Amino acid sequence: MRAVVITGTSSGIGRACALALDAMGMRVYAGVRRPQDGAALCSVASDRLTPIVVDVTDAESIGAARDLVAGQVGGEGLAGLVNNAGTTVPCPAEHLPLDVFRRQLEVNLTGHLAVIQAFLPMLRSAHGRIVNVSSVGGRVGTPLMGCYAAAKHGLEGLSDSLRLELGPLGVHVSVIEPGFIASSMPAKLKRDTDDWLRRLPGDGRDTYGRQLAAMATRISREATAGSPPDVVAGAVAHALTSRRPRVRYPVGAGAKRLLLLHRVLTDRLMDRVIGHATGYQG
Ligand SMILES: NC(=O)c1ccc[n+]([C@@H]2O[C@H](COP(=O)([O-])OP(=O)(O)OC[C@H]3O[C@@H](n4cnc5c(N)ncnc54)[C@H](OP(=O)(O)O)[C@@H]3O)[C@@H](O)[C@H]2O)c1
């Protein structure tokens, strides 16, 4: 029975991946931060699915999860690791506290490397695969989301290096690049934007407030009307099981169109497209 570890399975894309891979007969180790989220997942999955408590910023929880999984899979190793956990910080760069920036990199980038390091020996022994959930935001920057763009662009670069480094060792690395997906993200983005609007100093609110609120509304609206998380789970399943896994999977509403524009347009023209799409224009 092929075993796979997924981070961030309490909701959205991670939850859809856990349930889809479970339904395919895999032994899923589903990363959650709260035990009650693991129990909720178990109530709708097979008894193969095992919740593991993993906060990707907490070395102790990663180590404990690794020990638990290693003890159960033994010499069979791991067929896959899906690095999906992620958060979004909507804040103008001018007023972004550096500790918040560092925290975002920790969750969306450094934490994934920490998890990869922990599980790599098990992946190597099974010639398993790594699937990193990035974003179209890992290829195309968006105003007022600089720290998300930095983390996801970093994840794209890290994934390219890992693919080259680990391919010869038998571990394939794929990147998933979702567009607009109807997960818990839209509601969290609205909530966090309201919070940042309150936290901004007066001149920050005057300069950026209206556009920050407008951008969050647009992204939330698009994501709410976007593709279901199952669409991403399908791409993850392909990356884990296909005989010819792809390097990149742009998937879900808007992803392929935006990345095609990114490829064919000049940077200046692309800026106009993003400015128009986000409503952030001079
Ligand atoms: N939705 C979209 O339109 C979209 C588009 C592009 C890319 N993505 C990417 O897809 C991935 C999944 O996002 P989603 O849309 O499914 O959002 P979501 O429903 O908010 O799920 C995010 C998951 O990450 C977990 N998480 C957050 N911080 C964590 C930490 N420190 N350690 C471990 N887990 C943590 C959350 O757990 P808690 O419940 O404990 O907070 C939750 O399970 C993210 O990497 C996101 O950037 C999403």
The ligand as an SDF file (V2000), in Angstrom:
LIG
                    3D

 48 52  0  0  0  0  0  0  0  0999 V2000
   -7.3180   28.8020   -2.8850 N   0  0  0  0  0  0  0  0  0  0  0  0
   -6.6360   29.3150   -3.8890 C   0  0  0  0  0  0  0  0  0  0  0  0
   -7.2060   30.0290   -4.7420 O   0  0  0  0  0  0  0  0  0  0  0  0
   -5.1450   29.0340   -4.0230 C   0  0  0  0  0  0  0  0  0  0  0  0
   -4.5030   29.5320   -5.1560 C   0  0  0  0  0  0  0  0  0  0  0  0
   -3.1410   29.2990   -5.3140 C   0  0  0  0  0  0  0  0  0  0  0  0
   -2.4420   28.5670   -4.3750 C   0  0  0  0  0  0  0  0  0  0  0  0
   -3.0690   28.0910   -3.2760 N   0  0  0  0  0  0  0  0  0  0  0  0
   -2.2570   27.3400   -2.3050 C   0  0  0  0  0  0  0  0  0  0  0  0
   -2.8920   26.1300   -1.9650 O   0  0  0  0  0  0  0  0  0  0  0  0
   -2.4660   25.7250   -0.6620 C   0  0  0  0  0  0  0  0  0  0  0  0
   -3.6970   25.3370    0.1600 C   0  0  0  0  0  0  0  0  0  0  0  0
   -4.4890   26.4880    0.3430 O   0  0  0  0  0  0  0  0  0  0  0  0
   -6.0910   26.4540    0.3480 P   0  0  0  0  0  0  0  0  0  0  0  0
   -6.5540   27.3480   -0.7310 O   0  0  0  0  0  0  0  0  0  0  0  0
   -6.5900   25.0640    0.4070 O   0  0  0  0  0  0  0  0  0  0  0  0
   -6.3730   27.2500    1.7070 O   0  0  0  0  0  0  0  0  0  0  0  0
   -6.9260   26.7670    3.1230 P   0  0  0  0  0  0  0  0  0  0  0  0
   -8.2370   26.0940    2.9570 O   0  0  0  0  0  0  0  0  0  0  0  0
   -6.8350   27.9880    3.9570 O   0  0  0  0  0  0  0  0  0  0  0  0
   -5.8720   25.6730    3.6190 O   0  0  0  0  0  0  0  0  0  0  0  0
   -4.6160   26.0060    4.1340 C   0  0  0  0  0  0  0  0  0  0  0  0
   -4.1310   24.8490    4.9680 C   0  0  0  0  0  0  0  0  0  0  0  0
   -2.7990   25.1540    5.4380 O   0  0  0  0  0  0  0  0  0  0  0  0
   -2.7540   24.8790    6.8260 C   0  0  0  0  0  0  0  0  0  0  0  0
   -1.7010   25.6360    7.5040 N   0  0  0  0  0  0  0  0  0  0  0  0
   -1.5950   26.9760    7.6590 C   0  0  0  0  0  0  0  0  0  0  0  0
   -0.4860   27.2600    8.3770 N   0  0  0  0  0  0  0  0  0  0  0  0
    0.1120   26.0740    8.6780 C   0  0  0  0  0  0  0  0  0  0  0  0
    1.2670   25.7050    9.3900 C   0  0  0  0  0  0  0  0  0  0  0  0
    2.0730   26.6070    9.9820 N   0  0  0  0  0  0  0  0  0  0  0  0
    1.5810   24.3860    9.4940 N   0  0  0  0  0  0  0  0  0  0  0  0
    0.7880   23.4420    8.9280 C   0  0  0  0  0  0  0  0  0  0  0  0
   -0.3470   23.7290    8.2650 N   0  0  0  0  0  0  0  0  0  0  0  0
   -0.6750   25.0320    8.1340 C   0  0  0  0  0  0  0  0  0  0  0  0
   -4.1460   25.2350    7.3290 C   0  0  0  0  0  0  0  0  0  0  0  0
   -4.3520   24.6430    8.5900 O   0  0  0  0  0  0  0  0  0  0  0  0
   -5.1570   25.3790    9.7920 P   0  0  0  0  0  0  0  0  0  0  0  0
   -6.5990   25.0650    9.5510 O   0  0  0  0  0  0  0  0  0  0  0  0
   -4.6070   24.7290   11.0180 O   0  0  0  0  0  0  0  0  0  0  0  0
   -4.8550   26.8420    9.7120 O   0  0  0  0  0  0  0  0  0  0  0  0
   -4.9960   24.6280    6.2150 C   0  0  0  0  0  0  0  0  0  0  0  0
   -5.1400   23.2500    6.4220 O   0  0  0  0  0  0  0  0  0  0  0  0
   -1.6780   26.9000   -0.0830 C   0  0  0  0  0  0  0  0  0  0  0  0
   -0.2980   26.6320   -0.1820 O   0  0  0  0  0  0  0  0  0  0  0  0
   -2.0780   28.0620   -0.9800 C   0  0  0  0  0  0  0  0  0  0  0  0
   -1.0880   29.0710   -1.0640 O   0  0  0  0  0  0  0  0  0  0  0  0
   -4.4130   28.3130   -3.0800 C   0  0  0  0  0  0  0  0  0  0  0  0
  1  2  1  0
  2  3  2  0
  2  4  1  0
  4  5  1  0
  4 48  2  0
  5  6  2  0
  6  7  1  0
  7  8  2  0
  8  9  1  0
  8 48  1  0
  9 10  1  0
  9 46  1  0
 10 11  1  0
 11 12  1  0
 11 44  1  0
 12 13  1  0
 13 14  1  0
 14 15  2  0
 14 16  1  0
 14 17  1  0
 17 18  1  0
 18 19  2  0
 18 20  1  0
 18 21  1  0
 21 22  1  0
 22 23  1  0
 23 24  1  0
 23 42  1  0
 24 25  1  0
 25 26  1  0
 25 36  1  0
 26 27  1  0
 26 35  1  0
 27 28  2  0
 28 29  1  0
 29 30  1  0
 29 35  2  0
 30 31  1  0
 30 32  2  0
 32 33  1  0
 33 34  2  0
 34 35  1  0
 36 37  1  0
 36 42  1  0
 37 38  1  0
 38 39  2  0
 38 40  1  0
 38 41  1  0
 42 43  1  0
 44 45  1  0
 44 46  1  0
 46 47  1  0
M  CHG  2   8   1  16  -1
M  END
$$$$
